[in-house]
Structures are given as structure tokens and as C-alpha cells.
Amino acid sequence: MSSKKDFDKRSIYTITNYFYWFFMGNLYFLLLNIPLLFLLIKINYYGIMEASILEIFLCSLPLGPAFTALLGVMGKLLREKDVNITKDYFRMYKMNFRQAIFLWMIQLTVLIILYVDINSVKNELYFLFILLFLLVSVCGFYMFPIVSRFHIKSKEVIIMSIVYIFKKIKTTILIIMALLLNFMIFYIIPGISVLFVISLMCYAIMYFQNAFLKAIETENYHRKNFL
């Protein structure tokens, strides 16, 4: 009887910790992307046409480093089953900032160009631009997990990300399905899910990327130390 009570207490303690870690990670991500949140509110009220390309670009810049830091924290949580959410998040944010924002600027620029092209052409190139837009978007779900964990040059990161989209096609499909599920949850219960959904999405990405990241580790790339 005593052992059952101890097990129940440990289970409640573990669940409570995960709720706390997901909530705080989500909160830090949102706080670091306040300009983007205000822009999304503006777009929701007035429409996308009221936002300039420069405004979208500048407000979206903090997204890359914040996303990379959250991926790093969720990756550490998967591996070690424990994190110091505040200390680990901002340490990873600082450590990965330069490379994450550099790669995100490249990806964001390409995405904006493709978005403009999609809305400009009405011929057979329309579907090509959509396909390229999706490909570049998915590429980020390989790039930033790599940046969050390994010391690898940006050029190599980009090449590896593109290659592994197709090499790990099952993982790519699982990540896309996890993203769609998170968007559905957010659409159905936006009030509550907004507190956790980004952390859950990053946790799912790192979970499905586990084999992919281990494969990189076997190639003798230097792993980042977040202790």
C-alpha cells in the first residue's frame, strides 16, 4: 500500500514538473517574440496587406533564436528527464543566438520571397513556388535542432537539413503530422493551448529527431555542453 502511494506521489510530482517546464518554456518563447505577437494581432484585425514586408521581417527575427533555445531545452528534457528551465533556456538562447539568427534570416528571406512570388504568379510556376515554400519551411525543423545541439558550420547545417528531409522521409512526415495536430489543438482550444502548444511542438520535434541527431553524433561532430 505504501509503495503504491509513493508511486502515485512520484507520478504526480513528475506530471507537475512537466506542466511547469512546458508552461515556462512556452512563456519565455512568447516573451522573446512580443513584436511578432503584436504584428499577428494587427494582421488578425486589419489583414496581411496592412503589414509591410520589412515589418514582417523585423518582427519575425527573434523567432529563430527563441525557437532554437526551446528545441534545445526540450532535447535536454528528453535525454535527461530534467531541466532547470530558466537557466537552461537562456543559456541555450545566448549560446546559439548568432548562428540561429543568421540561419533564420536566410530562411525567412527565402520564405518571404517565395510568398511574394506565390501571390504574384498565376501560371504553372504557382505550384512550384508553393512546393518550394513548404520545402524551405520543413528545412527549419532539421536546421534548428542541429544548431541547438552541435557545433557545425552553417553551410553544412543547411546541406544536412536539405538532405535529411528526404533521407529521413518518415521522420519528416511524422513532424508534419505533429505540427498539424498542434495547430488543430490550438484552433479548437486556443485559450488554454497557447500556454503549452509551442513547447509541446518542440518536444515532439525533438522526440522524432532523436534518431536523426544520434546519426549526426556518430559522425564525430562536437556536441554542445549545456551543463
Secondary structure, DSSP 8 states (H G I E B T S, - for coil): -HHHHHHHHHHHHHHHHHHHHHHHHHHHHHHTTHHHHHHHHHHHHH-GGGS-HHHHHHHHTTHHHHHHHHHHHHHHHHHHS---HHHHHHHHHHHHHHHHHHHHHHHHHHHHHHHHHHTT--STHHHHHHHHHHHHHHHHHHHHHHHHHB---HHHHHHHHHHHHHHTHHHHHHHHHHHHHHHHHHHHSHHHHTTTHHHHHHHHHHHHTHHHHHHHHTTT--B----
